């Protein structure tokens, strides 16, 4: 970015307008709108092409139909047999459902459908040659067909398999399988150019999946049954061998068992039981002896007679004693203790006590005899048990080994029985294999899914618009030119003095009759051409925007240099063919027509285009003036405006033009011209190719920069100005030349609409 020239801020000059608050960065809607206007033709063309392609596709594309069927993975399982299944039950969580979907899309299911429906013979699935290819083959000579057949003989042997694989790939490519939201329903769709075929394939895929699941369970159950049968035979043989080993061990060790228990063990158990019984009898008898002994030791009749012994005599004596006690209690208060009745009662009671004591002694002697007998039995049982225990200890090792053999035999027998039961269950499940999947909605009709005109046109519009915007952006990036005064000011840092509309060849007007008739007649032969094309456009269209821009340059120069009597204005451009010579001629004509004495100098010694336009017959000019020829002998005059023009006549190309323009002769020429004219306009060569303007910049008060609209990149202009610092420091402003008003109106509507009613060409 160049630094802004401080000399452009003058009263009445076009000050660079500030960026509006709502017109921000490059992606602001206003900037995008301007971009769309600039690239309207490109955007419209690309969009129309995209829509045309979409319309052609809609009209020519074959319709695609989609058939749909629905599968349900039922979590409720039908239990026909109360037994465990040989195939693990499935819990349908998300990964399992996804796995089932992948099975539906698998090659095995596709192969089954292709084989069942014979799709390997369908041209849609196999991509077989069209009728056009067949027609071409029929037109070929037989010898060529034979040669081709021999060459492709190896591949022809695999044609059937190739068609099958092609049909499988086509089916899988056009199969759409997805889960319906979070349910256990799987939606199966197939796209085809034939509606009936789409329906048939969708239903066939669902049926093939169910058949595959059923067959998988059947084959699994069948393999399990076969394995169970083989294992069951092995277990039966092992059980027989183990049982034979048990019998051989018993025979070898003379082990006899009854009810699964050996005789020694049974005898040891009986002896243990007898010992326990003897000890119980001994303890019971000892307790009775001790009780009778305690009763005999007591002197009270109540202790003797109150004993509860299982003895009829004692029971009878006790009853008699109780009866006498009642009589005593009855007669005692009535008769007194000394009565004869009571005395007899007491005597009978004592007799009963003596009889009871005698009976207790007899019972005690019996208990003593029973106790000795019980103790003898206990000792005998202990002796026999001890002897049997010693004998059992000798045979315990053999019994341990026998138990191991018996346990092994029982284990083999139990395994054999379990495998036999599972084998019977597997045999039953082979005949009835159920699956969790079932069809809940069979495909009955197919819906048309492609082409969808609305979707295709919408997509084409979006893609076309995107491509158009991208192409337009690429064009702008590639072009990188200045199109608006604001862009010129932002890019170069100089004020834009206005725009010069392009003057088409058909709109160049001839001199008006009133202008020509009112012009003074000169006797001098050096008269400028009266019809020099666009060089006099400011006079021919005085109310046009072209003329108004030239006036703005004059006003800018006058208001900037109010203290100067004479102004030397240089007109430059960055590259050639930007219209600087046209601007120089029109500016000079405007100044002269306004009544100011003006000298126009063609300072482009490399390409004097201004001389060719205004004075093509000139035989002398700037070079001769630098050599000392008086200026009045070299200038040409305009009969209408009175403009003086110093041409640049070159007999041959000059290499040192910059030295000529920077020479003292050029300084003297300008000094002499300042004494005769009020305005001096010099048309310099472009800044980029040559350095002439830089060399003569010290003679110029202000430079006017000409930039061609929509052609010259701002980087080129900026580089040219940076290489000519003296010129840059004296820039009055810049002018956009060759502007297309209609294109500019699309780009900058807000500014251009204010010039419409004043632009009268």
LINFEN-V799220 format. One record per residue. N is the residue number from 1. OMEGA is omega in degrees with one decimal (* if undefined). Layout:
{{N	OMEGA} {N	OMEGA}}
This chain:
{{1	178.9} {2	174.6} {3	-178.4} {4	-179.6} {5	-176.5} {6	-175.5} {7	-176.4} {8	-177.8} {9	-178.7} {10	179.5} {11	177.7} {12	-179.9} {13	-179.8} {14	179.4} {15	178.3} {16	-177.2} {17	-179.9} {18	176.8} {19	179.5} {20	-178.4} {21	-177.3} {22	179.1} {23	-171.2} {24	-171.2} {25	-175.1} {26	-176.7} {27	176.6} {28	-180.0} {29	179.4} {30	177.4} {31	177.6} {32	178.5} {33	177.5} {34	176.8} {35	179.2} {36	178.2} {37	-179.9} {38	-176.8} {39	-176.4} {40	-178.6} {41	179.4} {42	-178.9} {43	-179.3} {44	-178.5} {45	-179.1} {46	179.8} {47	178.4} {48	177.6} {49	179.1} {50	178.8} {51	177.0} {52	177.4} {53	179.0} {54	179.6} {55	177.3} {56	178.0} {57	-179.2} {58	-176.9} {59	-172.9} {60	-175.8} {61	176.7} {62	179.9} {63	178.5} {64	-179.9} {65	-178.5} {66	174.0} {67	-174.8} {68	169.7} {69	-174.4} {70	175.7} {71	175.2} {72	172.6} {73	-171.7} {74	178.3} {75	177.3} {76	-173.5} {77	179.1} {78	-178.6} {79	176.5} {80	179.5} {81	179.0} {82	-177.4} {83	-178.9} {84	-179.2} {85	177.4} {86	175.2} {87	-175.8} {88	178.9} {89	-173.3} {90	169.7} {91	-170.4} {92	170.2} {93	-174.2} {94	179.2} {95	-179.5} {96	178.0} {97	177.2} {98	177.6} {99	177.4} {100	177.9} {101	178.6} {102	176.1} {103	178.3} {104	-178.2} {105	-173.7} {106	179.7} {107	-179.5} {108	178.1} {109	179.9} {110	178.8} {111	179.5} {112	180.0} {113	-179.6} {114	-179.3} {115	-179.1} {116	-177.8} {117	-179.5} {118	-178.0} {119	178.3} {120	174.7} {121	-178.8} {122	-179.5} {123	180.0} {124	-176.9} {125	-174.9} {126	-179.0} {127	-179.5} {128	-178.2} {129	-179.3} {130	178.6} {131	-180.0} {132	177.2} {133	177.0} {134	177.9} {135	178.2} {136	178.7} {137	179.9} {138	-179.6} {139	-179.1} {140	178.0} {141	-175.7} {142	-177.7} {143	178.4} {144	177.6} {145	178.6} {146	178.6} {147	178.5} {148	179.4} {149	177.8} {150	-179.2} {151	-177.7} {152	-177.1} {153	-178.5} {154	-179.5} {155	-179.4} {156	179.1} {157	179.6} {158	-176.4} {159	-178.3} {160	179.2} {161	178.8} {162	177.7} {163	179.4} {164	179.1} {165	178.2} {166	178.6} {167	178.4} {168	179.6} {169	179.6} {170	-179.6} {171	-179.2} {172	-180.0} {173	-176.9} {174	179.1} {175	-179.8} {176	-178.8} {177	-179.0} {178	178.0} {179	179.2} {180	-180.0} {181	-177.2} {182	180.0} {183	174.5} {184	-179.4} {185	177.2} {186	-179.8} {187	-178.9} {188	179.0} {189	177.0} {190	-177.8} {191	-179.2} {192	176.1} {193	178.4} {194	-177.0} {195	-179.4} {196	179.9} {197	178.4} {198	178.5} {199	-176.8} {200	-178.1} {201	179.5} {202	178.1} {203	-179.4} {204	178.2} {205	178.4} {206	179.5} {207	180.0} {208	178.1} {209	179.0} {210	179.1} {211	178.6} {212	178.6} {213	179.9} {214	-179.7} {215	178.9} {216	178.7} {217	179.8} {218	-179.4} {219	177.7} {220	178.7} {221	179.9} {222	177.7} {223	178.6} {224	179.8} {225	178.8} {226	178.8} {227	178.6} {228	-179.4} {229	178.1} {230	-179.1} {231	-179.1} {232	177.9} {233	178.2} {234	-179.2} {235	178.9} {236	177.8} {237	179.4} {238	178.2} {239	178.8} {240	179.4} {241	-179.7} {242	179.6} {243	178.0} {244	178.1} {245	177.7} {246	-178.2} {247	178.7} {248	179.7} {249	178.5} {250	-178.7} {251	-178.4} {252	-175.8} {253	176.0} {254	179.9} {255	178.6} {256	-178.2} {257	175.0} {258	-178.3} {259	178.5} {260	-178.4} {261	-179.1} {262	-179.4} {263	179.1} {264	179.4} {265	178.6} {266	-179.8} {267	178.3} {268	178.6} {269	179.5} {270	180.0} {271	177.5} {272	178.8} {273	178.8} {274	179.6} {275	179.7} {276	-179.7} {277	179.7} {278	179.0} {279	177.5} {280	178.8} {281	179.2} {282	-179.6} {283	-178.8} {284	-179.5} {285	178.1} {286	179.5} {287	179.3} {288	179.8} {289	-179.7} {290	-179.5} {291	180.0} {292	178.9} {293	177.9} {294	-179.4} {295	179.6} {296	-179.4} {297	-179.1} {298	-178.5} {299	-176.0} {300	178.6} {301	-179.3} {302	-179.6} {303	-178.9} {304	-174.7} {305	-178.8} {306	-180.0} {307	-178.4} {308	-179.9} {309	179.0} {310	-176.9} {311	-175.8} {312	-178.2} {313	-179.2} {314	179.2} {315	-179.4} {316	178.1} {317	-179.8} {318	-178.8} {319	178.3} {320	-179.1} {321	179.4} {322	-179.4} {323	179.0} {324	179.1} {325	178.3} {326	178.5} {327	178.8} {328	-178.6} {329	-178.6} {330	-174.5} {331	-175.4} {332	-178.4} {333	-175.6} {334	-173.4} {335	-178.0} {336	-173.4} {337	-175.2} {338	-177.2} {339	-175.6} {340	-179.7} {341	-179.1} {342	179.4} {343	178.7} {344	177.9} {345	-179.2} {346	-180.0} {347	178.4} {348	-179.7} {349	178.9} {350	177.3} {351	178.2} {352	179.3} {353	-179.6} {354	178.5} {355	179.5} {356	-179.4} {357	179.1} {358	-179.9} {359	179.2} {360	178.4} {361	179.2} {362	179.1} {363	179.7} {364	177.8} {365	178.2} {366	178.7} {367	179.3} {368	178.9} {369	178.0} {370	-179.1} {371	179.5} {372	178.5} {373	179.9} {374	178.7} {375	178.1} {376	178.2} {377	-179.7} {378	179.3} {379	179.9} {380	179.6} {381	178.6} {382	-179.5} {383	180.0} {384	-179.8} {385	179.2} {386	179.1} {387	-179.6} {388	178.6} {389	178.1} {390	178.2} {391	-179.3} {392	179.0} {393	179.5} {394	-177.2} {395	-176.6} {396	-179.0} {397	177.5} {398	178.9} {399	177.7} {400	178.3} {401	178.7} {402	179.3} {403	177.3} {404	179.3} {405	179.2} {406	178.2} {407	178.5} {408	179.6} {409	179.0} {410	179.9} {411	178.6} {412	-179.8} {413	178.8} {414	177.4} {415	178.5} {416	179.5} {417	179.7} {418	179.2} {419	177.2} {420	178.8} {421	178.9} {422	177.8} {423	177.7} {424	178.2} {425	179.2} {426	177.7} {427	177.9} {428	-177.3} {429	175.6} {430	-178.7} {431	179.7} {432	178.7} {433	-179.5} {434	177.7} {435	-177.8} {436	-176.8} {437	175.4} {438	-179.5} {439	177.5} {440	177.4} {441	177.5} {442	178.8} {443	179.6} {444	177.4} {445	-177.9} {446	176.9} {447	179.8} {448	-177.1} {449	179.6} {450	-7.9} {451	174.9} {452	-174.0} {453	-176.9} {454	-178.7} {455	-179.3} {456	179.9} {457	177.7} {458	179.1} {459	178.1} {460	178.5} {461	-179.1} {462	-179.6} {463	178.7} {464	178.3} {465	177.6} {466	178.2} {467	179.5} {468	178.5} {469	177.8} {470	178.7} {471	177.9} {472	178.1} {473	178.6} {474	177.8} {475	-179.0} {476	178.2} {477	179.7} {478	-178.4} {479	178.7} {480	-178.1} {481	179.2} {482	-177.5} {483	-179.8} {484	176.0} {485	179.9} {486	177.8} {487	178.3} {488	-179.9} {489	-179.8} {490	-174.9} {491	-172.6} {492	-178.9} {493	177.3} {494	179.9} {495	176.3} {496	-177.9} {497	178.5} {498	179.7} {499	177.0} {500	179.2} {501	178.6} {502	-180.0} {503	179.9} {504	-176.7} {505	-179.7} {506	-177.2} {507	176.8} {508	-174.2} {509	175.1} {510	179.6} {511	179.5} {512	-176.8} {513	-178.9} {514	178.9} {515	-177.4} {516	-176.4} {517	-178.6} {518	-179.0} {519	178.3} {520	-178.8} {521	-178.2} {522	176.2} {523	-178.8} {524	-180.0} {525	-176.8} {526	-179.7} {527	180.0} {528	177.7} {529	-178.8} {530	179.8} {531	-176.8} {532	179.4} {533	-174.2} {534	-178.5} {535	-179.4} {536	-175.0} {537	-179.4} {538	177.9} {539	-176.5} {540	179.1} {541	-173.9} {542	-178.3} {543	-178.8} {544	176.3} {545	176.8} {546	-179.7} {547	-178.7} {548	177.3} {549	176.9} {550	178.0} {551	178.9} {552	177.5} {553	179.2} {554	-178.8} {555	179.0} {556	179.6} {557	-178.5} {558	-176.3} {559	178.4} {560	-176.8} {561	-177.8} {562	-177.3} {563	-177.5} {564	178.8} {565	-177.8} {566	179.3} {567	173.4} {568	-177.2} {569	175.6} {570	179.1} {571	-177.3} {572	173.3} {573	-179.4} {574	179.7} {575	-178.0} {576	174.6} {577	175.1} {578	175.4} {579	180.0} {580	179.4} {581	177.0} {582	178.2} {583	-179.7} {584	-178.3} {585	-178.1} {586	177.3} {587	178.6} {588	177.1} {589	-179.8} {590	-179.2} {591	-178.7} {592	-179.9} {593	177.8} {594	176.8} {595	-179.9} {596	176.7} {597	-171.1} {598	174.8} {599	176.7} {600	-177.9} {601	173.8} {602	-177.8} {603	180.0} {604	-178.1} {605	177.1} {606	-179.1} {607	-175.7} {608	-178.4} {609	179.6} {610	177.5} {611	179.5} {612	-178.4} {613	-173.5} {614	-176.5} {615	-176.8} {616	-177.3} {617	-177.2} {618	179.6} {619	178.2} {620	-177.9} {621	-171.5} {622	-178.4} {623	-180.0} {624	178.2} {625	178.0} {626	179.9} {627	174.3} {628	178.2} {629	179.0} {630	-175.0} {631	-177.7} {632	178.0} {633	-175.1} {634	-174.2} {635	173.7} {636	-173.7} {637	174.1} {638	-174.9} {639	-176.3} {640	-173.7} {641	-176.2} {642	179.9} {643	172.7} {644	-175.5} {645	176.2} {646	-176.2} {647	176.6} {648	-178.4} {649	-178.7} {650	174.6} {651	178.4} {652	-179.7} {653	-179.0} {654	-177.8} {655	-173.5} {656	-178.9} {657	-179.6} {658	177.9} {659	179.1} {660	-178.4} {661	179.2} {662	-175.0} {663	175.1} {664	177.9} {665	177.3} {666	178.0} {667	178.5} {668	179.0} {669	-179.8} {670	179.8} {671	178.1} {672	-179.9} {673	178.1} {674	-179.7} {675	-176.9} {676	-171.8} {677	175.8} {678	179.6} {679	174.5} {680	-179.2} {681	-177.7} {682	176.6} {683	-177.2} {684	174.2} {685	177.8} {686	-178.1} {687	-175.6} {688	-175.3} {689	-173.9} {690	-176.4} {691	-175.7} {692	-178.1} {693	178.1} {694	-178.5} {695	-177.2} {696	-175.0} {697	-177.7} {698	-179.9} {699	-172.1} {700	176.3} {701	-178.9} {702	174.3} {703	172.0} {704	-177.4} {705	178.5} {706	178.3} {707	-179.9} {708	-177.6} {709	174.1} {710	-178.6} {711	-174.1} {712	177.3} {713	179.9} {714	178.9} {715	179.0} {716	179.9} {717	-179.5} {718	179.3} {719	178.7} {720	179.8} {721	179.5} {722	178.0} {723	179.6} {724	-176.2} {725	177.8} {726	177.9} {727	-178.3} {728	-177.8} {729	-178.5} {730	-178.9} {731	174.4} {732	-179.1} {733	-179.0} {734	179.9} {735	173.3} {736	-175.4} {737	178.4} {738	-178.8} {739	173.3} {740	-175.3} {741	-178.9} {742	177.1} {743	179.4} {744	178.5} {745	178.0} {746	-176.7} {747	-173.9} {748	-175.8} {749	-174.5} {750	-179.7} {751	-172.5} {752	-176.6} {753	-180.0} {754	-178.2} {755	-171.6} {756	-174.2} {757	178.8} {758	-179.1} {759	-179.1} {760	-177.8} {761	*}}
